[in-house]
Amino acid sequence: MTLVAGVDSSTQSCKVVIRDADTGRIVRTGRATHPDGTSVDPAAWWDALLAAIEDAGGLDDVAAIAVAGQQHGMVALDAEGRVVRDALLWNDTRSAGAARDLITELGAAELARRTGSVPVASFTATKLRWLHDAEPENAGRVAAVALPHDWLTWRLLGYGPDSPLGPVLEALVTDRSDASGTSYWSPADEAYDRELVALALGHDVVLPRVLAPSDRAGETVAQPGIPAGIAVGAGAGDNAAAALGLGAAAGDAVVSIGTSGTVFAVSDVPARDESGTVAGFASASGEFLPLIATLNAARILDVTARLLAVDHAELGRLALEAEPGSGGLTLVPYFEGERTPNLPDATASLHGMTLRSTTRENMARAAVEGLLCALADGLDALRAVGVTERRVLLIGGAAQNPAVAAVAAQVFDAPIEVPSPGEYVAGGAAVQAAWMLTGARPEWPLEVTARPELDTRPEIRAQYAAARSTATA
């Protein structure tokens, strides 16, 4: 049996999943936590990776490994390969002004044409501009810029200022999915836009070589906790790795309900949206991955459950006792502002409260409907840039709630499938590791726990759209 390892180095933690390369069966797993905050020393990611590998029983019997990681994070390195300052993560918003400046200087349409996306504070280019403006001394020291998964791959290969092979900046590698989230790499042209790098940072730098999906980055060298001779894959950004883990192909749209929400789809053609709603990313499988993100997702259910003093199971039971449309009660769930639509200062609002409509059951259902209508708006945005889906894969912890699956079949107008819970990002990285070994993308089975019968109720979204228009007027 040949074993492969996939890593998910996310914002909160590092997960390692070790699978049988032939069948996809999970053999063992490991996990370690990351520090809190939006600005983190990358050394913490390396320590967590080593701890997660140890928790998973080590890599002595593993033939290949690939790392997926949180997108966009800025890892700035000096000429000796040392980290210039803590990495700014995707959720660090101090570069919001820098994003506006870049858009003002070049125009949203031009940036969308050149990179597929209009930058927001999460994207790497905006963080480089912030560094240039706020910390010019640090900016001047930057000799190379990597993303979180790039830097971890570099370390696995034995590079770094205190590593066996030393700080060879030119040995940095990435993949097209993660490169596409920087705002200085073009998915359509498959190339860096060096002018944009210099515009953001003030000078050009070494950037990771972009590998194809099944390319081999190299092999591990012996280090504490890392045996030598393990093949290392290109890695990927987290959403693209999740698509690999799900076996998603053109025609599949993925709705992920985590702390925040994402809607993305595998597409054969690149997306360009000068409104900035859709990010025109690349996939980790050679196609494209247009994506929208929402700030509010599972936390909508969390806050409603607390308000009603119930757990999530009871919240779902209450929701299923209410009629579609929640008796006219509508929640516009912008509790933390919102990114899609771009309303950073918005707040949540509850509409249609009457003596008849204001019941526990309607409150529970309004929370589920508000969550799903916001994500359905995201799917509409993908359709507006050319996505055509044949099914919607509903993932994330909240997707396992029967009420969420049932209401999704009424809110969306495409067939819904709910895969079993799993570490799809780490699993996708393992897919990539196996692909690199064999030269063929594995087709591991996807277990689906629910296929609710499609029962689209357009009135739910019409009611939500009316309430949203009032709330954002």
Disulfide bonds with the S-S distance in Angstrom:
none
